[in-house]
Amino acid sequence: NIDHYEGLGVCLSKDDGRTWSPVNRLYDYGRHHPSLALMPNGDLLMTYVVRLGYPRNAEGFPQFGIEAVVSRDQGASWDLPHRLILAKWSGNRTGANEWWPSSQATSTVLLPDGSLLTAFGTGYRSQPNAAGQSAPRDVGLIHWRLNAGSAMGDTKQGPDWVCVNQQADWQARDSQGEFIYDDHLWILGGWFDAKTPNPRDVWKSPDGKQWTRTVEVAPWEHSDLSPAMVFKGRMWFMGGRKLPGAE
């Protein structure tokens, strides 16, 4: 799968996003779909997926995972030798569809008690459905703490969840931007499928139950896998892919 060969790099801005440094390439391929969290001590935490980089298991199946890495100098360098493995699992097939059980985009937030919650997509249970597509696609949750450069806590189960809306007003999607701003949940853009133009809408909700579309067609065009965050009281939406399957 071509996505597996995408890498991961970091650019820095010291003038509120007006200009950016050249790319500091962290991984050439196999590790990507990052999420950033600012720790109370000023460290930057990055979580990301691993689609290539682990050896195959004894049965010859590929292995996938979720990792984290820390920067202690505002993103100028990253402690790659001490990256943390938060989750790891084996695939269940080989061949053209061996990517089905792979990991999907991460989203990590710092909770009020100082712990971290990392959500990610996984196809570890995937089997062909009636249409020959991969199903189901699950959401994994890791509730953990970063202590002295190591992950401490429950890396298998997150806190309890309650479904508050089984069918929100916005069309189902993945790879969208999301954050909390002005006491509301926000989602921006995303990806529908390989043949449908990426959405450019923006939605907000005070509780996850009721949603309001604030923008139908935003001025940005790159909405698939775009990093999104709140910084200095502003919403930031960066990078991403413009068209399905195109950079």
Salt bridges, closest charged atoms under 4 A:
ASP3 OD2 - ARG51 NH1 3.82
ASP3 OD1 - ARG241 NH1 3.42
GLU6 OE2 - ARG241 NH1 3.55
ASP16 OD1 - LYS232 NZ 3.31
ASP28 OD1 - ARG25 NH1 3.46
ASP43 OD2 - ARG72 NE 3.96
GLU67 OE1 - ARG31 NE 3.00
GLU67 OE1 - ARG83 NE 3.18
ASP79 OD2 - ARG72 NH1 3.50
ASP79 OD1 - HIS82 ND1 2.90
GLU98 OE2 - ARG56 NH2 2.73
ASP113 OD2 - ARG145 NH2 3.51
ASP138 OD1 - ARG125 NH2 2.79
ASP201 OD1 - ARG173 NH1 2.70
GLU221 OE1 - LYS242 NZ 2.93
ASP224 OD2 - ARG241 NH2 2.99
